[in-house]
Structure formats: C-alpha cells, structure tokens
C-alpha cells in the first residue's frame, strides 16, 4: 500500500469519526438547551441546572475534541497534497 493510499484511508476514518462525534455533540447541546429551558420555564427545579452545567462542560470538551479531529484532517490533506 502506497503512502498516498494510506493517507486517503486515514482521512476517510477521520471523516467518519468526525461525523459520529458531531452527532454526539449535537445531541448533547440540544439536551443542555432543553434542560435550561425547562428550568427557566419553571417545569423543573433550579438544582437541575447542575446537570446542565455538567452537560455544558461536556459540550465544551467535545467541541475541543471535534476541533482536534478537524485539525488532523487538515494536516492529512496537506500531507496528501505534498505527495501529489
């Protein structure tokens, strides 16, 4: 397997990983927004915001990880361009 084929395979794997983690990030973000709305509208007690805070930190962490995957994809694409 040539280096070019190996880079293409790695890029495809990273793209799949990015897609999967985006779905998780979107779901967690939606859950935090719904939770905060429920507390603000009075449906849930105020201490439930602790869960929202934990979820918010999870969203931030996943956002950082998602950005790392994006950076890895860009680096692999640059390496692929250098191979051509």
Phi and psi restraints in degrees (range 20) as a CNS / XPLOR table:
assign (resid 1 and name C) (resid 2 and name N)
       (resid 2 and name CA) (resid 2 and name C) 1.0 -75.6 20.0 2
assign (resid 2 and name N) (resid 2 and name CA)
       (resid 2 and name C) (resid 3 and name N) 1.0 166.1 20.0 2
assign (resid 2 and name C) (resid 3 and name N)
       (resid 3 and name CA) (resid 3 and name C) 1.0 -64.8 20.0 2
assign (resid 3 and name N) (resid 3 and name CA)
       (resid 3 and name C) (resid 4 and name N) 1.0 -34.6 20.0 2
assign (resid 3 and name C) (resid 4 and name N)
       (resid 4 and name CA) (resid 4 and name C) 1.0 -64.1 20.0 2
assign (resid 4 and name N) (resid 4 and name CA)
       (resid 4 and name C) (resid 5 and name N) 1.0 -44.8 20.0 2
assign (resid 4 and name C) (resid 5 and name N)
       (resid 5 and name CA) (resid 5 and name C) 1.0 -63.8 20.0 2
assign (resid 5 and name N) (resid 5 and name CA)
       (resid 5 and name C) (resid 6 and name N) 1.0 -38.9 20.0 2
assign (resid 5 and name C) (resid 6 and name N)
       (resid 6 and name CA) (resid 6 and name C) 1.0 -63.8 20.0 2
assign (resid 6 and name N) (resid 6 and name CA)
       (resid 6 and name C) (resid 7 and name N) 1.0 -42.4 20.0 2
assign (resid 6 and name C) (resid 7 and name N)
       (resid 7 and name CA) (resid 7 and name C) 1.0 -64.6 20.0 2
assign (resid 7 and name N) (resid 7 and name CA)
       (resid 7 and name C) (resid 8 and name N) 1.0 -40.3 20.0 2
assign (resid 7 and name C) (resid 8 and name N)
       (resid 8 and name CA) (resid 8 and name C) 1.0 -63.3 20.0 2
assign (resid 8 and name N) (resid 8 and name CA)
       (resid 8 and name C) (resid 9 and name N) 1.0 -41.8 20.0 2
assign (resid 8 and name C) (resid 9 and name N)
       (resid 9 and name CA) (resid 9 and name C) 1.0 -64.2 20.0 2
assign (resid 9 and name N) (resid 9 and name CA)
       (resid 9 and name C) (resid 10 and name N) 1.0 -42.9 20.0 2
assign (resid 9 and name C) (resid 10 and name N)
       (resid 10 and name CA) (resid 10 and name C) 1.0 -64.1 20.0 2
assign (resid 10 and name N) (resid 10 and name CA)
       (resid 10 and name C) (resid 11 and name N) 1.0 -38.6 20.0 2
assign (resid 10 and name C) (resid 11 and name N)
       (resid 11 and name CA) (resid 11 and name C) 1.0 -64.3 20.0 2
assign (resid 11 and name N) (resid 11 and name CA)
       (resid 11 and name C) (resid 12 and name N) 1.0 -42.7 20.0 2
assign (resid 11 and name C) (resid 12 and name N)
       (resid 12 and name CA) (resid 12 and name C) 1.0 -61.7 20.0 2
assign (resid 12 and name N) (resid 12 and name CA)
       (resid 12 and name C) (resid 13 and name N) 1.0 -40.9 20.0 2
assign (resid 12 and name C) (resid 13 and name N)
       (resid 13 and name CA) (resid 13 and name C) 1.0 -64.4 20.0 2
assign (resid 13 and name N) (resid 13 and name CA)
       (resid 13 and name C) (resid 14 and name N) 1.0 -43.4 20.0 2
assign (resid 13 and name C) (resid 14 and name N)
       (resid 14 and name CA) (resid 14 and name C) 1.0 -64.9 20.0 2
assign (resid 14 and name N) (resid 14 and name CA)
       (resid 14 and name C) (resid 15 and name N) 1.0 -36.0 20.0 2
assign (resid 14 and name C) (resid 15 and name N)
       (resid 15 and name CA) (resid 15 and name C) 1.0 -65.8 20.0 2
assign (resid 15 and name N) (resid 15 and name CA)
       (resid 15 and name C) (resid 16 and name N) 1.0 -40.1 20.0 2
assign (resid 15 and name C) (resid 16 and name N)
       (resid 16 and name CA) (resid 16 and name C) 1.0 -64.9 20.0 2
assign (resid 16 and name N) (resid 16 and name CA)
       (resid 16 and name C) (resid 17 and name N) 1.0 -42.6 20.0 2
assign (resid 16 and name C) (resid 17 and name N)
       (resid 17 and name CA) (resid 17 and name C) 1.0 -62.4 20.0 2
assign (resid 17 and name N) (resid 17 and name CA)
       (resid 17 and name C) (resid 18 and name N) 1.0 -41.0 20.0 2
assign (resid 17 and name C) (resid 18 and name N)
       (resid 18 and name CA) (resid 18 and name C) 1.0 -62.1 20.0 2
assign (resid 18 and name N) (resid 18 and name CA)
       (resid 18 and name C) (resid 19 and name N) 1.0 -42.6 20.0 2
assign (resid 18 and name C) (resid 19 and name N)
       (resid 19 and name CA) (resid 19 and name C) 1.0 -63.7 20.0 2
assign (resid 19 and name N) (resid 19 and name CA)
       (resid 19 and name C) (resid 20 and name N) 1.0 -42.9 20.0 2
assign (resid 19 and name C) (resid 20 and name N)
       (resid 20 and name CA) (resid 20 and name C) 1.0 -64.7 20.0 2
assign (resid 20 and name N) (resid 20 and name CA)
       (resid 20 and name C) (resid 21 and name N) 1.0 -45.9 20.0 2
assign (resid 20 and name C) (resid 21 and name N)
       (resid 21 and name CA) (resid 21 and name C) 1.0 -70.1 20.0 2
assign (resid 21 and name N) (resid 21 and name CA)
       (resid 21 and name C) (resid 22 and name N) 1.0 -27.9 20.0 2
assign (resid 21 and name C) (resid 22 and name N)
       (resid 22 and name CA) (resid 22 and name C) 1.0 -64.6 20.0 2
assign (resid 22 and name N) (resid 22 and name CA)
       (resid 22 and name C) (resid 23 and name N) 1.0 -41.2 20.0 2
assign (resid 22 and name C) (resid 23 and name N)
       (resid 23 and name CA) (resid 23 and name C) 1.0 -61.6 20.0 2
assign (resid 23 and name N) (resid 23 and name CA)
       (resid 23 and name C) (resid 24 and name N) 1.0 -41.8 20.0 2
assign (resid 23 and name C) (resid 24 and name N)
       (resid 24 and name CA) (resid 24 and name C) 1.0 -65.1 20.0 2
assign (resid 24 and name N) (resid 24 and name CA)
       (resid 24 and name C) (resid 25 and name N) 1.0 -44.0 20.0 2
assign (resid 24 and name C) (resid 25 and name N)
       (resid 25 and name CA) (resid 25 and name C) 1.0 -61.6 20.0 2
assign (resid 25 and name N) (resid 25 and name CA)
       (resid 25 and name C) (resid 26 and name N) 1.0 -42.8 20.0 2
assign (resid 25 and name C) (resid 26 and name N)
       (resid 26 and name CA) (resid 26 and name C) 1.0 -65.0 20.0 2
assign (resid 26 and name N) (resid 26 and name CA)
       (resid 26 and name C) (resid 27 and name N) 1.0 -43.2 20.0 2
assign (resid 26 and name C) (resid 27 and name N)
       (resid 27 and name CA) (resid 27 and name C) 1.0 -64.8 20.0 2
assign (resid 27 and name N) (resid 27 and name CA)
       (resid 27 and name C) (resid 28 and name N) 1.0 -43.6 20.0 2
assign (resid 27 and name C) (resid 28 and name N)
       (resid 28 and name CA) (resid 28 and name C) 1.0 -66.5 20.0 2
assign (resid 28 and name N) (resid 28 and name CA)
       (resid 28 and name C) (resid 29 and name N) 1.0 -40.4 20.0 2
assign (resid 28 and name C) (resid 29 and name N)
       (resid 29 and name CA) (resid 29 and name C) 1.0 -62.2 20.0 2
assign (resid 29 and name N) (resid 29 and name CA)
       (resid 29 and name C) (resid 30 and name N) 1.0 -43.5 20.0 2
assign (resid 29 and name C) (resid 30 and name N)
       (resid 30 and name CA) (resid 30 and name C) 1.0 -62.5 20.0 2
assign (resid 30 and name N) (resid 30 and name CA)
       (resid 30 and name C) (resid 31 and name N) 1.0 -41.5 20.0 2
assign (resid 30 and name C) (resid 31 and name N)
       (resid 31 and name CA) (resid 31 and name C) 1.0 -64.1 20.0 2
assign (resid 31 and name N) (resid 31 and name CA)
       (resid 31 and name C) (resid 32 and name N) 1.0 -40.9 20.0 2
assign (resid 31 and name C) (resid 32 and name N)
       (resid 32 and name CA) (resid 32 and name C) 1.0 -64.8 20.0 2
assign (resid 32 and name N) (resid 32 and name CA)
       (resid 32 and name C) (resid 33 and name N) 1.0 -42.8 20.0 2
assign (resid 32 and name C) (resid 33 and name N)
       (resid 33 and name CA) (resid 33 and name C) 1.0 -63.5 20.0 2
assign (resid 33 and name N) (resid 33 and name CA)
       (resid 33 and name C) (resid 34 and name N) 1.0 -43.4 20.0 2
assign (resid 33 and name C) (resid 34 and name N)
       (resid 34 and name CA) (resid 34 and name C) 1.0 -64.7 20.0 2
assign (resid 34 and name N) (resid 34 and name CA)
       (resid 34 and name C) (resid 35 and name N) 1.0 -40.0 20.0 2
assign (resid 34 and name C) (resid 35 and name N)
       (resid 35 and name CA) (resid 35 and name C) 1.0 -63.8 20.0 2
assign (resid 35 and name N) (resid 35 and name CA)
       (resid 35 and name C) (resid 36 and name N) 1.0 -45.3 20.0 2
assign (resid 35 and name C) (resid 36 and name N)
       (resid 36 and name CA) (resid 36 and name C) 1.0 -64.6 20.0 2
assign (resid 36 and name N) (resid 36 and name CA)
       (resid 36 and name C) (resid 37 and name N) 1.0 -41.1 20.0 2
assign (resid 36 and name C) (resid 37 and name N)
       (resid 37 and name CA) (resid 37 and name C) 1.0 -61.9 20.0 2
assign (resid 37 and name N) (resid 37 and name CA)
       (resid 37 and name C) (resid 38 and name N) 1.0 -41.7 20.0 2
assign (resid 37 and name C) (resid 38 and name N)
       (resid 38 and name CA) (resid 38 and name C) 1.0 -62.6 20.0 2
assign (resid 38 and name N) (resid 38 and name CA)
       (resid 38 and name C) (resid 39 and name N) 1.0 -38.4 20.0 2
assign (resid 38 and name C) (resid 39 and name N)
       (resid 39 and name CA) (resid 39 and name C) 1.0 -70.0 20.0 2
assign (resid 39 and name N) (resid 39 and name CA)
       (resid 39 and name C) (resid 40 and name N) 1.0 -43.7 20.0 2
assign (resid 39 and name C) (resid 40 and name N)
       (resid 40 and name CA) (resid 40 and name C) 1.0 -67.0 20.0 2
assign (resid 40 and name N) (resid 40 and name CA)
       (resid 40 and name C) (resid 41 and name N) 1.0 -31.6 20.0 2
assign (resid 40 and name C) (resid 41 and name N)
       (resid 41 and name CA) (resid 41 and name C) 1.0 -82.2 20.0 2
assign (resid 41 and name N) (resid 41 and name CA)
       (resid 41 and name C) (resid 42 and name N) 1.0 -8.0 20.0 2
assign (resid 41 and name C) (resid 42 and name N)
       (resid 42 and name CA) (resid 42 and name C) 1.0 92.9 20.0 2
assign (resid 42 and name N) (resid 42 and name CA)
       (resid 42 and name C) (resid 43 and name N) 1.0 3.1 20.0 2
assign (resid 42 and name C) (resid 43 and name N)
       (resid 43 and name CA) (resid 43 and name C) 1.0 -74.0 20.0 2
assign (resid 43 and name N) (resid 43 and name CA)
       (resid 43 and name C) (resid 44 and name N) 1.0 -31.6 20.0 2
assign (resid 43 and name C) (resid 44 and name N)
       (resid 44 and name CA) (resid 44 and name C) 1.0 -119.2 20.0 2
assign (resid 44 and name N) (resid 44 and name CA)
       (resid 44 and name C) (resid 45 and name N) 1.0 152.7 20.0 2
assign (resid 44 and name C) (resid 45 and name N)
       (resid 45 and name CA) (resid 45 and name C) 1.0 -70.1 20.0 2
assign (resid 45 and name N) (resid 45 and name CA)
       (resid 45 and name C) (resid 46 and name N) 1.0 159.6 20.0 2
assign (resid 45 and name C) (resid 46 and name N)
       (resid 46 and name CA) (resid 46 and name C) 1.0 -64.9 20.0 2
assign (resid 46 and name N) (resid 46 and name CA)
       (resid 46 and name C) (resid 47 and name N) 1.0 -30.1 20.0 2
assign (resid 46 and name C) (resid 47 and name N)
       (resid 47 and name CA) (resid 47 and name C) 1.0 -68.4 20.0 2
assign (resid 47 and name N) (resid 47 and name CA)
       (resid 47 and name C) (resid 48 and name N) 1.0 -11.9 20.0 2
assign (resid 47 and name C) (resid 48 and name N)
       (resid 48 and name CA) (resid 48 and name C) 1.0 -67.5 20.0 2
assign (resid 48 and name N) (resid 48 and name CA)
       (resid 48 and name C) (resid 49 and name N) 1.0 -19.3 20.0 2
assign (resid 48 and name C) (resid 49 and name N)
       (resid 49 and name CA) (resid 49 and name C) 1.0 -62.0 20.0 2
assign (resid 49 and name N) (resid 49 and name CA)
       (resid 49 and name C) (resid 50 and name N) 1.0 -20.7 20.0 2
assign (resid 49 and name C) (resid 50 and name N)
       (resid 50 and name CA) (resid 50 and name C) 1.0 -60.9 20.0 2
assign (resid 50 and name N) (resid 50 and name CA)
       (resid 50 and name C) (resid 51 and name N) 1.0 -41.1 20.0 2
assign (resid 50 and name C) (resid 51 and name N)
       (resid 51 and name CA) (resid 51 and name C) 1.0 -63.8 20.0 2
assign (resid 51 and name N) (resid 51 and name CA)
       (resid 51 and name C) (resid 52 and name N) 1.0 -38.4 20.0 2
assign (resid 51 and name C) (resid 52 and name N)
       (resid 52 and name CA) (resid 52 and name C) 1.0 -63.4 20.0 2
assign (resid 52 and name N) (resid 52 and name CA)
       (resid 52 and name C) (resid 53 and name N) 1.0 -38.0 20.0 2
assign (resid 52 and name C) (resid 53 and name N)
       (resid 53 and name CA) (resid 53 and name C) 1.0 -66.6 20.0 2
assign (resid 53 and name N) (resid 53 and name CA)
       (resid 53 and name C) (resid 54 and name N) 1.0 -42.3 20.0 2
assign (resid 53 and name C) (resid 54 and name N)
       (resid 54 and name CA) (resid 54 and name C) 1.0 -61.8 20.0 2
assign (resid 54 and name N) (resid 54 and name CA)
       (resid 54 and name C) (resid 55 and name N) 1.0 -43.7 20.0 2
assign (resid 54 and name C) (resid 55 and name N)
       (resid 55 and name CA) (resid 55 and name C) 1.0 -63.4 20.0 2
assign (resid 55 and name N) (resid 55 and name CA)
       (resid 55 and name C) (resid 56 and name N) 1.0 -38.0 20.0 2
assign (resid 55 and name C) (resid 56 and name N)
       (resid 56 and name CA) (resid 56 and name C) 1.0 -62.5 20.0 2
assign (resid 56 and name N) (resid 56 and name CA)
       (resid 56 and name C) (resid 57 and name N) 1.0 -43.2 20.0 2
assign (resid 56 and name C) (resid 57 and name N)
       (resid 57 and name CA) (resid 57 and name C) 1.0 -64.5 20.0 2
assign (resid 57 and name N) (resid 57 and name CA)
       (resid 57 and name C) (resid 58 and name N) 1.0 -34.3 20.0 2
assign (resid 57 and name C) (resid 58 and name N)
       (resid 58 and name CA) (resid 58 and name C) 1.0 -64.1 20.0 2
assign (resid 58 and name N) (resid 58 and name CA)
       (resid 58 and name C) (resid 59 and name N) 1.0 -40.8 20.0 2
assign (resid 58 and name C) (resid 59 and name N)
       (resid 59 and name CA) (resid 59 and name C) 1.0 -63.2 20.0 2
assign (resid 59 and name N) (resid 59 and name CA)
       (resid 59 and name C) (resid 60 and name N) 1.0 -42.9 20.0 2
assign (resid 59 and name C) (resid 60 and name N)
       (resid 60 and name CA) (resid 60 and name C) 1.0 -63.3 20.0 2
assign (resid 60 and name N) (resid 60 and name CA)
       (resid 60 and name C) (resid 61 and name N) 1.0 -45.2 20.0 2
assign (resid 60 and name C) (resid 61 and name N)
       (resid 61 and name CA) (resid 61 and name C) 1.0 -62.1 20.0 2
assign (resid 61 and name N) (resid 61 and name CA)
       (resid 61 and name C) (resid 62 and name N) 1.0 -43.6 20.0 2
assign (resid 61 and name C) (resid 62 and name N)
       (resid 62 and name CA) (resid 62 and name C) 1.0 -67.1 20.0 2
assign (resid 62 and name N) (resid 62 and name CA)
       (resid 62 and name C) (resid 63 and name N) 1.0 -34.5 20.0 2
assign (resid 62 and name C) (resid 63 and name N)
       (resid 63 and name CA) (resid 63 and name C) 1.0 -62.9 20.0 2
assign (resid 63 and name N) (resid 63 and name CA)
       (resid 63 and name C) (resid 64 and name N) 1.0 -40.6 20.0 2
assign (resid 63 and name C) (resid 64 and name N)
       (resid 64 and name CA) (resid 64 and name C) 1.0 -65.5 20.0 2
assign (resid 64 and name N) (resid 64 and name CA)
       (resid 64 and name C) (resid 65 and name N) 1.0 -42.9 20.0 2
assign (resid 64 and name C) (resid 65 and name N)
       (resid 65 and name CA) (resid 65 and name C) 1.0 -64.9 20.0 2
assign (resid 65 and name N) (resid 65 and name CA)
       (resid 65 and name C) (resid 66 and name N) 1.0 -40.0 20.0 2
assign (resid 65 and name C) (resid 66 and name N)
       (resid 66 and name CA) (resid 66 and name C) 1.0 -62.0 20.0 2
assign (resid 66 and name N) (resid 66 and name CA)
       (resid 66 and name C) (resid 67 and name N) 1.0 -41.7 20.0 2
assign (resid 66 and name C) (resid 67 and name N)
       (resid 67 and name CA) (resid 67 and name C) 1.0 -65.4 20.0 2
assign (resid 67 and name N) (resid 67 and name CA)
       (resid 67 and name C) (resid 68 and name N) 1.0 -35.2 20.0 2
assign (resid 67 and name C) (resid 68 and name N)
       (resid 68 and name CA) (resid 68 and name C) 1.0 -63.9 20.0 2
assign (resid 68 and name N) (resid 68 and name CA)
       (resid 68 and name C) (resid 69 and name N) 1.0 -40.9 20.0 2
assign (resid 68 and name C) (resid 69 and name N)
       (resid 69 and name CA) (resid 69 and name C) 1.0 -63.6 20.0 2
assign (resid 69 and name N) (resid 69 and name CA)
       (resid 69 and name C) (resid 70 and name N) 1.0 -42.6 20.0 2
assign (resid 69 and name C) (resid 70 and name N)
       (resid 70 and name CA) (resid 70 and name C) 1.0 -59.3 20.0 2
assign (resid 70 and name N) (resid 70 and name CA)
       (resid 70 and name C) (resid 71 and name N) 1.0 -42.6 20.0 2
assign (resid 70 and name C) (resid 71 and name N)
       (resid 71 and name CA) (resid 71 and name C) 1.0 -64.2 20.0 2
assign (resid 71 and name N) (resid 71 and name CA)
       (resid 71 and name C) (resid 72 and name N) 1.0 -41.0 20.0 2
assign (resid 71 and name C) (resid 72 and name N)
       (resid 72 and name CA) (resid 72 and name C) 1.0 -62.6 20.0 2
assign (resid 72 and name N) (resid 72 and name CA)
       (resid 72 and name C) (resid 73 and name N) 1.0 -39.8 20.0 2
assign (resid 72 and name C) (resid 73 and name N)
       (resid 73 and name CA) (resid 73 and name C) 1.0 -64.0 20.0 2
assign (resid 73 and name N) (resid 73 and name CA)
       (resid 73 and name C) (resid 74 and name N) 1.0 -44.8 20.0 2
assign (resid 73 and name C) (resid 74 and name N)
       (resid 74 and name CA) (resid 74 and name C) 1.0 -62.0 20.0 2
assign (resid 74 and name N) (resid 74 and name CA)
       (resid 74 and name C) (resid 75 and name N) 1.0 -39.5 20.0 2
assign (resid 74 and name C) (resid 75 and name N)
       (resid 75 and name CA) (resid 75 and name C) 1.0 -65.2 20.0 2
assign (resid 75 and name N) (resid 75 and name CA)
       (resid 75 and name C) (resid 76 and name N) 1.0 -42.3 20.0 2
assign (resid 75 and name C) (resid 76 and name N)
       (resid 76 and name CA) (resid 76 and name C) 1.0 -66.1 20.0 2
assign (resid 76 and name N) (resid 76 and name CA)
       (resid 76 and name C) (resid 77 and name N) 1.0 -38.3 20.0 2
assign (resid 76 and name C) (resid 77 and name N)
       (resid 77 and name CA) (resid 77 and name C) 1.0 -64.8 20.0 2
assign (resid 77 and name N) (resid 77 and name CA)
       (resid 77 and name C) (resid 78 and name N) 1.0 -38.3 20.0 2
assign (resid 77 and name C) (resid 78 and name N)
       (resid 78 and name CA) (resid 78 and name C) 1.0 -63.9 20.0 2
assign (resid 78 and name N) (resid 78 and name CA)
       (resid 78 and name C) (resid 79 and name N) 1.0 -41.6 20.0 2
assign (resid 78 and name C) (resid 79 and name N)
       (resid 79 and name CA) (resid 79 and name C) 1.0 -62.6 20.0 2
assign (resid 79 and name N) (resid 79 and name CA)
       (resid 79 and name C) (resid 80 and name N) 1.0 -37.7 20.0 2
assign (resid 79 and name C) (resid 80 and name N)
       (resid 80 and name CA) (resid 80 and name C) 1.0 -66.4 20.0 2
assign (resid 80 and name N) (resid 80 and name CA)
       (resid 80 and name C) (resid 81 and name N) 1.0 -39.9 20.0 2
assign (resid 80 and name C) (resid 81 and name N)
       (resid 81 and name CA) (resid 81 and name C) 1.0 -64.6 20.0 2
assign (resid 81 and name N) (resid 81 and name CA)
       (resid 81 and name C) (resid 82 and name N) 1.0 -35.8 20.0 2
assign (resid 81 and name C) (resid 82 and name N)
       (resid 82 and name CA) (resid 82 and name C) 1.0 -67.7 20.0 2
assign (resid 82 and name N) (resid 82 and name CA)
       (resid 82 and name C) (resid 83 and name N) 1.0 -30.8 20.0 2
assign (resid 82 and name C) (resid 83 and name N)
       (resid 83 and name CA) (resid 83 and name C) 1.0 -69.9 20.0 2
assign (resid 83 and name N) (resid 83 and name CA)
       (resid 83 and name C) (resid 84 and name N) 1.0 -30.8 20.0 2
